[in-house]
């Protein structure tokens, strides 16, 4: 394949933006490895190594996620927060995740601690992006209460394990990908991957059980339009 001239963020790349966009979408949308995506492209006559796909995913994934986060509707005023352990090279790290009452992931943060300082860091990140909610729902970890009393004492804080099932369920896709990737290799890799993965899942995985078949098909079509629009925006950047 001769080297074509591409513009914007795709400048200097040999493959067309549509192929790169498809590879990035496949990797984050489905529980696939880089080699799986390589095979999918090969079946379509596109010969590219998984290492090249890795570079595409690392370079363009954050661009797609940032645009999705920028253009998404404002979150609801009720947030659910939860943390889960992710082992990385024999050490224990904590994945902090916040979702709103609609089930959309607001943000994630990988940290080595689960104390008040770590909770404050996560809340500051959320408040900077989305402002302050009316209600925060967490489990009974004391770090949440201490951080909220310091940063935003006016927010209603509900602490009850049974109220936070929505947030706890949001960790399941992470566990599936963690298994396929044979665990994360570093905190930075986990943060980079999950910050993109969760935003892509928010667009392409609506709560299907709550939608009729025509509504789901329309939602799926709208998601692909969003992805194509972001690709066009990156071309023009």
N, C-alpha and C positions, 0 to 999 in steps of 0.2 A: 504494500500500500504506500503510495507516495504521500509525502507530508503535505497536508492541506493547510490553508491559511484560515485560522479561526480567530475570532475577536473576543474581547472582554476577558473574563476569567479563564476561558478555554484557549487563549492564545498560546502557541507553542506546543500544543498537543497534537499528536498524529491522528488520533481517532476523532470522529465527529462528536459534537456535544451530545447528540441524541443517544449515542452508544454509551458515553460516560454516564449520562443521566440515568440510563436504564440499569447500568451496573450498580450504581450507588443506591438506586431505589430497590433493586432486588436484594441487595445485601442487608439493608436496614428494615425492609418490609417483611421478609420471610426469614425463618430460622435457618440460614444457609451459611456455610463457610466460604472463605474466599475461593477455594478450589471448586466449590459447587457453582459459584457464579461464573468462574472460568469455563466450566463445562457447559453451562447454559448458553454462554456466548458462542462457544465452539460449535454447539448444535445448530446455531444460526449462521455458521460460516465465518465467525469473527474470532480470529486467533489472537489472543492476548494472554499474557501470563498473570497468575494470581498476584504476583508482586506488583505488577502495574495496577491491578485493581485495588490493592492495598493503598497505593499512593493516591488513587482517585478518591477512595473512601475517606482517607485522612484529609485530603485537601478540600474536597467539595462538600463532604458531609456537614461540616460546621456551617457552610454558607447556606445550605438548604434549611438546616435547623434554625439558624438565626432569622431567616426570612419568614419561616412558619411562625416562630415566636413573635416576630414583629407584627405580623398581619392577623394574628388570631383574635377572636373577639375577647373582650374583657372577661376575666374569670368571675365566677360567682363570689359572693362575699362570705362563703363558708368554706374553710380549707381543712383538709385532713393531712396530718403529718405522721410519718412512721419511719423507723429505721430498721435495717436488716444487716446482718453480718455477711461480709463477702471475704473469704480467705484469699490472700494474695501472697504467693511465695512463702507460705508458712506463717504469715502474720495475719492478725485479725484487723480488718478495716470495717467501717460502718458506712453503709449507703443510706443517706438521708433523702427522702422523697416527699414532695408535697403535691397533692392533687386537689382540685376543687370539687364541689358537690356534684358536678356533672360527670366526674370521672376523668377529666382532662389533666394530664400531668403538667404542673407548673414548672418545676425544676427539680434537679437532683444535685447532690453534693457528696463526694466521697471523702471521708475524713478518718483519721486514725483514732479519734476519741469520740466518746458519747457523753461528754460533760456539758456544763453550762456554757463554757467558752465556745464549744463546737455548735451548740444550739443557737447562740447569739450570731455566730457567723452565718449560719443558714438563714435565720430570720432576716438579717440585714440584707442578704442577697435577694430574698423574696420581696421585701418591702421596697427595695430600690427598683425592682422591675415592675411590680404590680400594685404598689401602695399597700395599705393596711386593710385586712378583712374585718368583717364584723364578728366572726366566730372562728376559733381554731379548735380542732378536735384532735387529741393525741391519746396515746396510752398513758400509763401512770408514771412514766419516767419523770423524775423531779427536775431534770435539766430544762424541760420545756417551760415549766412554771417559773423557774428562776429567771430564765432568759426573757420571757414575756413581761414579768414584773419589772424588769430593768428597762426594757426597750419600749414596751407598749402596754402599760398597765390597764388601759381602757378597753382592751380587747377581751371579749368573753372567751374564757378557756374552759372547755369541757374535757374532763379526763375520765374516760371509761373505756375499757377494752372492747366491750360489745358495740360501742358507737363507731369504732375505727376499722371495721371490716373492709370498707371500700379501699382504704389506703393499703391495708395489708395485702389485699388481692392484687394490687398493682405490681407487686414484686414477682408474680409468676412468670411473665415474659422474660424478666431479667434472669431468672433461674434457668430457663430453657436455653437462652443464649450463652450463659456462663458455661453450661454443660457442653454445648457445641464447640465453644472456643477453648475447651479444656482449661477453664478458669482464666481470669484476667491476669495479665503478666505484670502490671504495675498499677498503682492508683491513678496515674495520669492516663493510662490507656483506658481504664474503667470509666473515668470521668468523661473523657472524650467520646467514647463509644455510646455510653448511656445518655449523655446530653443530646446526642443526635437521634439515637434509637427511639427514645420516648416521644420526641416531637413528631417523628415520622409516623409512629404508631397512633398518635392522637389523630392524625389526618386520615390514615388509611385503615384504621380499625375502629369504626364507630360501634356502638353497642348494638350489634346486629339483632340480638334477641328482642330488642325494643322497637324494631323497624319492620314495616311490611316489606315484601319483596320489591315492589316498585320503588319504595323510599330508599331501600338499601342500594339498589342499582343506581339511583340518582346520586346518592352520597358517594358511591364509588367513582362515578363519572366526574363529579365535582372535585374529588381528590386528585384525579389524574390531570384535570385542568389546572389545579393549583400547582402541581409539580411541573407541568409544561410551562406555566407562566414564570415560575422561578428560574427554569432553565433559560428562557428567553431574556429574563432580567440579567442573568449572569453573562449571557452572550454580549449584552450591551454595556456591561459594566466597564 
